[in-house]
Amino acid sequence: MDRPGFFFCICPDAALLREYMERELIGPLTASEAGNHARPDIQTFWGDEELDRRFWDGLTLLGMDGRSRVLIVRGAQQLPADVWKKLSSQLGTPRPGVLPIFCLEGPWEKGQPKLPAHVAKLKCLAFADGKKWVWRSAGIDARSLRQYVQKQASAMGLTLKPDALNALSEMLIPDASAVRGVLEQLFLASPDGSADVALVRQMTEFTPDAVIFDVIRQLEHGNAKAVWKVLLREGDGGESLLFPLLTLMAREARTLWQMNAGDRVFVPQFVEKEKRTLAARLGFEGLCRVFSELQKAELSVKSGARQPLQAMEELVASLSLIFSSPRVGTTQERWPS
């Protein structure tokens, strides 16, 4: 790729964005200036804030020190239409030594980024596409998580035994920063640079994301005693985990619902049979009850009717009863379309 006049990075994962920019854009730029012993002047701006004079001066004025300049706009999809109109006009004038990078970090749907209409129709975006000045990535999902974990572990010199890799693939959320954080802790905790499932389980005591998945796993197995043990270990009774748990439990329930509805859904192969068995046992009726309890817990806190700790206690008690029931609902029925 030739040195771009400007660049678009379209990805919902902030850690992947940074990784790509440092490797493919800022890294080569730094290498090209090695003779000057000068690293580019890197400035970061945010799309939910007004682009101030520093940005426009950095875009249009020549520097006095001879250093190249990188202007990174995070969350650029939030810039107003009139600002994008001005930007598109300014970007039409080549400026050697200045590299604006626009990070479009909104969600993706059906394999495509969900961009505001005024961004999707930008002439500068179409031009960048033609010049290959655009990088698109949907981020990490359940299908690619295992491969990403293994790749990152290898890059830092950490060997994951198969059972440890399986546990991490089930436990971690599909977020690059979360993955790297856990792997770094495992690397530091492994005396010989190798991690087994026992070490992974120990890390749940120090990693909030892992704690939440441990709680969900124990709930689904109907093991209320183990759930309370995990929450008590947190010191605040699990109060700080309430809203992350609501989010991840809702995602889990949606996956089980899709299984019952016959939709195509990907889960790690080593847990697929277990998930499908659970989905069949709960049925639509049981999953409706799960969604109802999640909604009730969230509203009780936001309305002030319950403190987070009270809501967590009631939620765990209710979900334990639902998941431990021998057969809650049936998958023979089809949800009306």
N, C-alpha and C positions, 0 to 999 in steps of 0.2 A: 504494500500500500504506500502510495506517495504521501508525502507530508501534507495533511489536510489543512484546508483553510478554516474549517470548523468541524465539529463532530457531534453526533447524537448517540447517546448510550440509552437504550430502552430496556429497562430491567427493573423488576420490583424489589430485588434483593440488594440492599445497600452495600453489604460486604462484597458481593460479586462485582458490583459496579466499581468499587475501589480497586479490587484485585485486577480487573480488566484495564482500568485507566493506568494504573501503575506499570503494568506489564507491557501493554501495547501502545500507549500514547505517551505517558510521561517518561517512562524508561528509555525508549529510543531517543526522545528529545534530549534527555539528560546526557545520553551517550554521545550524541552529536555535538554537544557543547563541552565535552571533556577537555578539549584543548584550551578552552577559556577558563577552566576550573570554576565554572559558574553553573549552579543548578538553576533551572528556570524559576522565575518568580510565580508562585502558585497562589491564587486567591480564590476563595470560595464564597459563593453567594447563595441565597435561598429564594425559591420561587414564591413562597408565601409572604415574602417581604418585598418592599419596593426596591428595584434595582437603582441604587443611588449613584451619585456622581463618580464614585470610585470605579464602578463597573464601566460606565460609559467612557470615562477618561482612559481606563485600561484597554478598552476596545478600540478607541479611535486615535489616541495620542502615542507617539513614539517615545520609548524609554530613553533615558540619558546614559544608562550604564551598559547598554549593549546586550543585556540579558533578554532572553525570550520570555514570554509571558503566557501563563495558562490561566484562563478564567473559567472556573467550574461553577455551573448553576445547578444546584441540587433541587429536586422536586420541580423542575422547570415546567411541567404540565400545569402548574398552578398559576403561571404568569397570565395576566389578563390579555385579551385579544389585541388591544391597542398596543401593548408592549411588544407582543410578538410581531405585529405589523411593522413597528419601528425596527425591531431586531432584524427581520427578514430583509428590510431595505439596507441596513448597515452591513449585513453580511455579504451583500452583493459586491462590496468593494474589497478586493484581496488586501490583506495586511500581513506581510511577512513578519514573523517574530511574535505573532499573537495567535493563540489557539483557544477559541471559545469551545467549551464542552458543555452540552446541555443534557442533563440526566432526567429522562422521563420515567418516573418511578411509580406510576399508577398500576392498578391491578390488571391482570390479563384474563381474558375470557375465550374459551374454545381455541386456545393456542395463539391468540392474537392480543396485542396490547390494546387496552381500552383507553383511547386518547380522546380528549375534548375535540369537538368538531373543528374548532378554529386552529388547533394544532395539527390535526390529521391532514388538513388542506393546505398547510404551509408550502409555499413555493421553495423555501430554503430546505425543507425536509425532503421534498421530491428531488431537488438538485443533489442533496447529500446522498440520497439513495442511488442516484445514477453514478456518482463518483465513488461509491462504496465507503462513504464517510459515516456509516451507521452501523452500530452493533446492537443486535437484538438477542435477548435471552429471557425466557419465561421464568428463570430462576430454578431452584431445586424443587422437585416434587417427590411424591412417594416412590415413583418409578426410578428416579435417578439418585435418590438419597444414598443408597447403599454404595453405589459406585463412587459418589463424591466423598463419602466417609473414607473409603479405602484409599482413594487417590490422595486425600489430604494427609492421612496417616502415614502413607509411604513418603510423602514429600518432607515430613518432619522427622523421619527415621523411626517411626513407631510401628511395630509389628502387632497386628490384631489377630488373635486366634479366631477360628471360625465362629465359635460360640459367642465371643465378645463382639464380633462384627454383627452377628444376628441380633444380639441384644441392643446394640447401639442403633441399628437400622429401625428397630421397632420403637425405641425410646425417644430418639431425637426429633425435634421439629425440623421441617425442611427449610432451614435458614443457615446460610453460610457462617455467620458470626457465631451462632449457637454451636454448630458443629466444631468449629475451630477451637472455641473456648473449652469444650469438653475434652477434645483430643489433646490440647495443651496440658490440661490437668492430668490426664492419663499418662502422658509422656513424663511429666515431672514425678508422678507417683510410681512409675514402673522402674524398678531397680536395674533391669537389664534391657530396657527398651521394648519390652513385650508385654501385652495386656491380655489377660484372660477374662472370662465372664465374672469371676469373683471380684476382680478389681473394678470392673464396670459397675457392679452392684454397690460396691463401697462408695463410688463416686456419687451415687444418688443422695448421699448425706450432705453433699456440698454443692450440688448443681440443681437449681430450682426447676429447670425444664425436665430433668430426669425425675425429680420428685413427683411432678405432676403426672408423668406417664406411669410411674410406679403406683400412684393412687388410682388411676384409671384402670390399670391392669388388675389390681387387687379388688376393686369394686366389681369388675366384670366377672371375676372368679368367685364373687360372693364372700370374700374374706374380709369382713368388717373389722375384725380384730387387728389384722395387719394394716388396714387403712388408718385406724386410730393411732397405731404405733408410729406410723410414718408422720402423721400430722403432729403428734405430741413431740416428736423429735425436732420439729421445726421451731419449738420454743414459744411461738405465738398461737399454737393450736391450729396452724394452717391458715390463719386469717389472711396473710399476705398472698396466699395461693388461690384465693377464691375466684377472682376474675380470670386469671389465666386458666384455671380449671374449667370455668364455665365455657370459655372459648374452645378449648381443646376437646371437652366432652361433647359439645355441640357438633364439632367436626366429626368426632367418632360416631355419634348417633346418625349423622347424615350419611356416612359411609355404610353403616348397617342398613339404613333405610333403602339406599340404592341397591344393595345386595338383594333385599327382599323384593324390590320392584323389578329385578331382572336387568338393571342397568349395568353397563360395563364399568367396573371400578377396579383400580389396581391397589393391592396391598402386598406387602412382602410375602413371598411364596411360603415361607416357613410358618406364617401365622394365618394364612388364608383359610384353611380348613376350620381352625378354631373360631375365626371371625364369622364365617358363614353359619357355623353351628349356633353361635350366640345370636346372630340375626334371626335365624329360624325360630329359636326358642322364645325370643322376645316378641317377634311378630310386629305388625304395625301398631297394635294396641299398646304393647309394652314400650315401644319407641315413642309413641305419643305421650305416654306418662313421663318418660325421660325428659322430653322437650318441655313439658309442663313444669316439671320440678326445676329445671334450669331457669326458665323464665320467672318462676315464682321467687327463686333465690335472688336473681338480679334485681327484680322490681322491689323486693322487700328492703334491700340495701339502699337503692337509689331513692326510694320514697321516704327513707328514714324509719321505717317500721321495725327494722332489725339492724343490729350491728353486724359487721362482716363475720365475726366469729360465731354469732348466733345463727346466721344464715348458712355458714359452712357446716355447722353441726347438724342442722335440720336437713340440709342437702345430702350429706353423707348418709344419714339415717334413712332417708327416703330412697336414695339410689341403691343402697345396700339391700333394702327389701325388694325392690324391683328386680335387680340382677340375681338375687338368690331364689326367686320364685321358680318352681320347677318348669312351668310353661306359662308365659304371660299372655301371649297372643298367638295368632296363626298367620302364616304366610300364604295360605290358600286364597284369602280375600285379596282383591286388588284395590288399591286406593283409587277412588273415583277421579277420572280425568276431566 
